[in-house]
Amino acid sequence: MRAPRTVLAVIPARGGSKGVPGKNLAPVGGVPLVARAVRACLGARRVTHVAVSTDDPDIAAVAAGAGAEVVHRPDGLAGDTATSEAAVLHALDAHASRHGRPADVVLLVQCTSPFLTSGDLDGVTAEILDNGADTALTVAPSHGFLWRREPPAHPGAAPDARGVNHDKAHRPRRQDRHPEYLETGAAYAMDAAGLRTHGHRFFGRTALVPTDPARVLEIDDPHDLARARALAPLLDPVDTPTRADVDAVVLDFDGTQTDDRVLVDSDGRELVAVHRGDGLGVAALRRAGLHLLILSTEKNPVVAARARKLHVPVLHGIDRKDAALKHWCEEYGVDPQRVLYAGNDVNDLPCLGLVGWPVAVADAHAAVRAAARAVTTARGGAGAVREIAAWLLGPGLDPTAHPPLPATRPRSPQGK
């Protein structure tokens, strides 16, 4: 019986980027670009192996954490002049050495296309495995009219423009034109032996696999990254964690457990409003055995009072919340990738970038929502924490079923 054909997806991800520094680790929808690409590949039914080719140890760590094999790219293939094909061929060799057999089909997957889907990858793979194509690529259908500026006919003449894919004197109706296709730059599939022979990604018969034009975006500069982050809440599937995904929940206070308003009386005492449902949600999380922490920049008696009421440890008056969070994770042996951090404002961004489950409340700052992997439907102080508890424990949780567990008190970030 013939062995199943091996399909290797290769994600090239160099550490250097001039247009967007650290681009391949930039989060979109709360997930680094390289991890998004790995997830799309792992979700494809026809892909059997996923490898990230990189020269950067931080990218390697994120790729391995997302479930990919890591191919350490030599310096000679990591410069600006190195081609993607060279990285793919190197990864093919590494795969054959590691697994004892060559891949039959190889995919080149660009993590700078954040909205690539597993279906797109299965589509290009099927063209090779099932339909006999030698190469395949994702494309976006277009009926657009393209124009080109022509050089002046003679010195002093004004430049003219002509249609590239149409005659400007006889423009056909849209419905009378055959669609043309834009290369998305997201995914390419190749017969592996053919790639070795020809050395480039287009040889033999090439198949086009149309994808949704709304999802086509390549990140080449900071404006592209900003657009991707704005689109992620609209294009990404709803992704909320369960108890199996999370070991710890860390909560900002102002604007997350409150509505971000403060009432000040004539003696200067501050009052805030909290949500009873949030308290019930916290009790359920404690009963479920999760590590809990309130982490706040403000050093305010009201924060400490709320923490005592909830029987939850608190670190407040913290300038570097991310440093405090990292220290706390080390102290309790919690993997940051299994931490859910919920926040609402820009001072929460470093913490959101540190954890595996960055969460924003519904009325959070736009930059926080863009960096989040999940966004609550409830506003801060209006049940957002209760909603998070329902994600983790199920909508039917009963926070009053058992008494709360005793709280443990962490040491300060300085260990004092």
C-alpha positions in Angstrom: 0.0 0.0 0.0 1.3 3.4 -0.9 2.2 5.6 2.0 0.2 8.8 2.5 1.7 11.7 0.7 3.5 14.2 2.9 2.6 17.9 2.7 5.0 20.2 4.3 4.0 23.8 5.0 7.0 26.1 5.3 6.6 29.6 6.9 9.7 31.8 6.3 10.0 34.3 9.2 13.3 36.3 9.4 14.0 38.3 12.4 15.0 41.5 10.5 12.4 43.8 9.0 13.1 47.3 7.8 9.5 48.4 7.1 8.0 47.1 10.4 10.6 46.2 13.0 9.8 42.9 14.6 7.0 42.4 12.1 6.7 38.6 12.3 6.1 38.8 16.0 3.7 41.8 15.8 0.3 40.8 17.3 -2.9 41.0 15.2 -6.0 40.0 17.0 -3.8 39.4 20.0 -1.8 36.7 18.3 1.7 37.1 16.7 1.7 37.0 13.0 3.9 33.9 12.9 1.6 32.1 15.3 -1.4 33.0 13.2 0.2 31.4 10.2 1.1 28.3 12.2 -2.5 28.0 13.4 -3.8 28.2 9.8 -1.4 25.5 8.7 -2.3 23.2 11.6 -5.9 23.7 10.8 -5.6 22.6 7.2 -6.7 18.9 6.8 -4.2 18.2 3.9 -1.1 19.6 5.6 0.9 16.9 7.5 3.8 18.9 8.8 4.4 22.6 9.6 7.8 24.2 9.8 8.9 27.8 10.5 12.2 28.8 9.0 13.9 31.5 11.0 17.2 33.0 12.2 15.6 34.6 15.2 15.4 32.9 18.6 12.3 34.8 19.7 10.4 33.8 16.5 11.6 30.2 17.0 10.2 30.2 20.6 6.8 31.5 19.5 6.6 29.2 16.5 7.4 26.1 18.7 4.9 27.3 21.3 2.2 27.5 18.5 3.0 23.9 17.5 5.4 24.2 14.5 8.7 22.5 14.0 11.5 25.0 13.8 14.2 25.1 11.1 17.1 27.2 12.1 18.1 29.2 9.0 21.8 29.8 8.3 23.1 33.4 8.0 23.6 32.9 4.3 19.8 32.5 3.8 18.8 35.2 6.3 19.8 38.4 4.5 17.7 40.8 2.4 18.8 39.2 -0.8 17.9 35.6 0.1 14.9 34.3 -1.8 11.8 32.6 -0.3 12.5 29.6 -2.5 16.0 29.2 -1.0 14.5 29.1 2.5 11.9 26.5 1.4 14.5 24.3 -0.3 16.6 24.5 2.9 13.5 23.5 5.0 12.8 20.6 2.6 16.3 19.3 3.3 15.8 19.7 7.0 12.5 17.9 6.9 13.9 15.0 5.0 16.8 14.7 7.5 14.5 14.9 10.5 11.8 12.6 9.3 13.7 10.2 7.1 11.7 10.8 4.0 11.2 13.7 1.6 8.0 15.7 1.4 5.8 15.2 -1.7 4.2 18.6 -1.7 5.6 21.8 -0.2 3.7 25.0 0.7 5.2 28.4 1.0 3.1 30.3 3.5 3.6 34.0 4.2 2.8 35.1 7.8 2.5 38.7 6.6 -0.9 37.7 5.2 -2.8 37.6 8.6 -6.2 36.5 7.2 -5.1 33.4 5.4 -7.4 30.5 6.2 -6.9 26.8 6.5 -9.4 26.4 3.6 -7.1 28.4 1.4 -4.2 26.1 2.2 -6.3 23.0 1.6 -7.3 24.5 -1.7 -3.8 25.0 -3.1 -2.8 21.5 -1.8 -5.7 19.8 -3.5 -4.7 21.3 -6.8 -1.4 19.4 -6.6 -2.6 16.2 -4.9 -5.9 15.7 -6.6 -5.9 17.7 -9.8 -2.4 17.2 -11.2 -1.2 20.8 -11.1 2.5 21.3 -10.6 2.1 24.6 -8.8 -0.8 26.6 -7.3 -1.4 29.9 -5.6 -4.1 31.9 -3.8 -5.6 34.7 -5.9 -8.3 37.3 -5.5 -10.7 37.8 -8.4 -10.9 41.3 -9.8 -12.9 43.2 -12.4 -10.9 46.4 -11.9 -9.8 48.6 -14.8 -6.0 49.0 -14.8 -4.3 52.1 -16.2 -0.7 53.0 -17.0 0.9 56.4 -17.5 2.7 56.6 -20.8 5.8 58.7 -21.3 5.3 61.9 -23.3 5.3 61.4 -27.1 7.9 64.1 -27.5 9.7 66.7 -25.3 7.3 69.2 -23.9 4.2 67.0 -24.5 1.9 66.1 -21.6 1.9 62.5 -20.6 -1.0 60.3 -21.6 -2.6 57.3 -19.9 -3.8 54.1 -21.5 -5.8 51.1 -20.4 -3.7 48.0 -19.5 -6.5 45.4 -19.5 -9.1 47.3 -21.5 -9.4 49.6 -24.5 -10.4 53.0 -23.2 -12.3 53.8 -26.4 -14.5 50.6 -26.0 -15.0 49.8 -22.4 -17.0 46.6 -21.8 -19.6 46.3 -19.1 -18.4 44.5 -16.0 -20.7 41.6 -16.6 -19.2 41.1 -20.1 -15.7 40.9 -18.9 -13.9 37.8 -17.7 -12.4 38.3 -14.2 -8.7 38.7 -13.7 -6.9 37.5 -10.7 -4.6 39.3 -8.3 -1.8 37.2 -6.6 -2.4 37.5 -2.9 1.1 36.6 -1.8 -0.3 34.4 1.0 0.1 30.8 -0.1 1.8 28.8 -2.8 1.9 25.0 -3.3 4.5 23.1 -5.3 5.3 19.6 -6.2 8.4 19.2 -4.1 10.5 17.3 -6.7 9.6 19.9 -9.3 10.7 22.7 -7.1 14.1 21.1 -6.6 14.4 20.7 -10.4 13.4 24.2 -11.4 14.4 26.2 -8.3 11.4 28.6 -8.4 7.7 28.5 -7.4 6.1 28.7 -10.8 6.8 25.7 -13.1 4.7 23.4 -15.2 0.9 23.8 -15.0 -0.1 26.5 -12.5 -3.6 26.5 -10.8 -5.3 29.5 -9.4 -7.3 29.2 -6.1 -9.6 32.1 -5.6 -10.0 33.5 -2.1 -12.2 36.1 -0.5 -10.9 39.6 -1.6 -12.0 41.1 1.7 -9.3 38.9 3.4 -6.4 40.0 1.2 -3.9 42.1 3.0 -0.1 42.0 3.0 1.7 43.7 5.8 4.6 45.7 4.4 4.5 48.9 6.5 3.0 50.2 9.7 -0.1 51.4 8.0 -0.8 47.8 6.8 -0.3 46.6 10.3 -2.8 49.1 11.7 -5.4 48.1 9.0 -4.9 44.4 9.9 -5.5 45.1 13.6 -8.6 47.1 12.8 -10.0 44.4 10.6 -9.2 41.5 12.9 -12.3 41.8 15.1 -14.4 41.7 11.9 -12.6 38.9 10.0 -11.3 36.6 12.8 -13.6 33.8 14.0 -14.9 34.3 17.5 -12.1 32.9 19.7 -12.8 32.7 23.4 -10.9 30.5 25.9 -12.1 27.6 27.9 -10.8 26.2 31.3 -8.5 23.9 29.4 -6.7 26.9 27.9 -6.1 29.0 31.0 -4.4 28.4 34.4 -4.5 32.0 35.7 -6.7 35.1 35.3 -5.1 38.5 36.0 -7.4 41.5 36.1 -6.8 45.2 35.7 -9.0 47.3 38.1 -10.0 50.7 36.9 -12.0 50.5 33.7 -12.1 46.7 33.8 -13.8 46.0 37.1 -15.2 49.5 37.2 -16.7 51.9 34.7 -13.6 54.0 34.9 -15.4 56.8 36.7 -14.3 58.0 40.2 -16.6 59.9 42.6 -14.6 62.2 45.0 -16.2 63.6 48.1 -15.4 66.9 49.8 -12.7 65.2 51.9 -11.0 63.8 48.9 -12.2 60.2 49.4 -12.7 58.3 46.2 -15.6 56.0 45.4 -16.0 53.6 42.5 -18.9 51.4 41.3 -18.3 47.6 40.8 -20.6 44.9 39.5 -22.0 42.2 41.8 -22.0 39.7 38.9 -18.2 40.2 38.5 -17.8 39.3 42.2 -19.8 36.1 41.6 -17.7 35.3 38.5 -14.5 35.8 40.5 -15.8 33.4 43.2 -16.4 30.8 40.6 -13.0 31.2 39.1 -11.4 30.8 42.5 -13.5 27.7 43.2 -12.3 26.2 39.9 -8.7 26.4 41.1 -7.4 29.1 38.8 -4.6 31.5 40.0 -6.1 35.0 40.4 -4.5 38.4 40.7 -5.6 42.0 40.6 -2.9 44.2 39.0 -3.3 48.0 39.1 -1.2 51.0 38.4 -3.2 53.0 41.0 -2.3 52.7 44.6 -5.6 53.3 46.1 -7.4 51.9 49.3 -10.5 51.1 47.2 -8.4 48.6 45.1 -7.2 46.9 48.2 -10.6 46.9 49.7 -12.2 45.3 46.6 -9.4 42.7 46.6 -10.1 41.8 50.2 -13.8 41.5 49.5 -13.1 39.1 46.6 -10.3 37.2 48.5 -8.0 37.8 45.6 -4.3 38.8 45.9 -3.5 42.3 44.6 -0.5 44.2 43.4 -1.2 47.9 43.1 0.8 51.1 42.7 2.8 49.3 40.0 4.6 51.4 37.4 5.7 48.4 35.2 2.7 46.1 35.2 4.3 43.8 32.7 7.4 43.3 34.9 5.2 42.6 37.9 3.2 40.2 35.9 6.2 38.3 34.6 7.7 38.1 38.1 4.3 36.8 39.5 4.2 34.1 36.8 7.7 33.0 37.7 6.9 33.0 41.4 3.9 30.7 41.0 5.2 28.7 38.1 2.5 29.8 35.7 3.2 29.7 31.9 2.4 33.2 30.6 0.9 31.6 27.5 -1.7 30.1 29.8 -2.6 33.4 31.4 -5.7 35.4 30.6 -5.1 39.2 31.2 -8.1 41.5 31.0 -7.6 45.3 30.6 -9.0 48.4 29.1 -6.4 51.1 28.5 -3.0 51.7 26.8 -1.0 51.0 30.0 -2.3 47.4 29.7 -0.7 46.9 26.3 2.6 45.5 27.6 0.7 42.9 29.7 -1.5 42.0 26.8 1.6 41.3 24.7 3.1 39.0 27.4 0.2 36.5 27.8 -1.4 33.9 25.7 -5.0 35.2 26.2 -5.1 39.0 26.0 -8.6 40.2 26.6 -10.2 43.7 26.2 -13.5 44.8 27.7 -16.0 46.1 25.3 -15.4 49.8 25.9 -11.6 49.5 25.9 -9.3 51.9 24.1 -9.1 51.0 20.3 -5.5 50.0 20.6 -6.3 47.6 23.4 -9.2 46.0 21.4 -6.8 45.7 18.5 -4.2 43.9 20.6 -6.7 41.6 22.2 -7.4 38.0 21.2 -10.9 38.2 22.6 -13.2 41.2 23.5 -16.1 41.0 25.9 -19.6 42.1 24.9 -20.0 43.7 28.4 -18.3 47.0 29.3 -15.9 47.5 32.1 -17.7 47.5 35.4 -20.9 46.2 33.8 -20.2 42.4 34.0 -17.2 41.9 31.8 -15.4 39.8 34.4 -18.6 37.7 34.9 -18.6 37.2 31.1 -14.9 36.0 31.2 -15.8 33.5 33.9 -18.6 32.2 31.7 -16.2 31.7 28.9 -13.9 29.6 31.1 -16.5 27.7 33.2 -19.6 27.7 31.0 -22.7 29.9 31.0 -24.4 27.8 33.7 -21.8 28.2 36.4 -23.2 28.6 39.9 -20.7 30.8 41.9 -22.7 30.1 45.1 -22.4 26.4 45.1 -19.3 26.2 47.3 -17.6 28.5 49.7 -14.6 30.4 48.3 -11.2 29.0 48.7 -8.6 30.7 50.9 -6.5 33.2 49.0 -2.8 33.0 48.8 -0.8 36.2 49.1 2.1 36.6 46.6 5.3 38.4 47.5 5.9 41.8 46.0 7.7 42.0 42.7 10.9 42.6 44.6 10.3 39.5 46.7 9.7 41.5 49.9 
